[in-house]
Amino acid sequence: MPADAVEARLSGAYPLEEVDALVVDLAPLLDLIDSPKIQLDLRDLEILHPSTAVVLAAVVAECAAAGRFGPTSEVLLPRKAAVRNAVRRLPGFDQLAPFFSGAGGLGGGPAGGFACHHFTSEVAARVIGRELTAALEASCEVDEPASNAIRTCLDELLDNVLHHADTAMGGFAAARGWRKPPRFEVAIADLGIGVRRSLTKNPEYASVADDMAALAKAVQLGVTSTPDRNSGYGLAVTRGLLDRNHGLLVIKSGWAELWLGSEEEAVGADAPFPGTFVGLRARTNRPFNVTEVYRSLLGELE
Amino acid sequence: MTRRACARVIAVADQLGPILSGRSAGALLREQIEELARQQVEVVVDFSGVELATPGFADELFAKIDSSLVDTGQVQFTHLDAELSVLRDFVVVQRTRA
């Protein structure tokens, strides 16, 4: 590797609770140091969680758009065939083919168990919301109320990226379901302006002190940077769903990370995430009913 | 006294499908309804066949529409199931209090 290269190395697995470790390991790329000699070492990546997929895809897209992959750049693909193929299918990774090296190369092994999507428009967001919901219906036991709630969450959270991230790059979304135990994860990431910078556009929240205060405010019903257009539903409704499900909602932006649902904790970050990450995990054998959330929130309002 | 033209029925599911999602779609439907109302047309918005609406869509349609059109009966929302009715009440109350 050249002496002035920027190296990022991922290893093992980064489940939803470990998204901060993922950001730490990708920090050399997020720092946007002006070096064309990127080495991205994914050889020891053993599992591609939805959270890993969306953050990795967002970071790589940003680097590629900035022309940071140069002649001496290298992407070392995962050794495990299933992970390697899933990584190769991430949005934007087809453009990195000239830099691929390491174990496996082309083809071989099964595809990963889920898809990661890139979106920059409402039309694309609607298609992705529909496709990810259908994929979860097929991969884990989802009843009709849960299917409706998943679609609602997805569409609202995808629209949050388009309405608030303020980036032409748009966002990345992935979802994966499991049958035993019956559960699913959804992850959405962008490298836009982040929650605090978005929220402080609204004069009512201009004095929000830091990233953690911004996250705590952003999950409240009715809090939005654009009150004339939006109403602050997405995160508040998602939080209500995860509270009732005893699931987990992780929101990460800047130097802050907030866990809601079964575990409620405000945690700092070891490395800043320049945009916004939202990830959730829910059990499908527990209530996941958005109408119940509306009823509850309506009761609080009246 | 203003005389209203015959009622115009908008079958939402036929026009937009069973899933109503996205602020843009909700805003376009609201603008269509308000344009008809400006022409003194009575508008019946029929939700038969609608399976789901998202809060953003519902906010654009139910909460941002000129409430006098609904109060006077010039615009009527029909065949809202229990889920849609709760969502409508939620977004209207939320925007009223905002």
Interface residues (C-beta under 8 A of the other chain):
Chain A: E122 A125 R126 G129 R130 N148 R151 T152 D155 E156 D159 H163 L221 G222 P227 R229 N230 S231 Y233 G234 V237 T291 Y294 R295 L297 L298 L301 E302
Chain B: I19 S21 G22 R23 S24 E51 L52 T54 P55 G56 D59 A63 A82 E83 V86 L87 D89 F90 V91 V93 Q94 R95 R97 A98
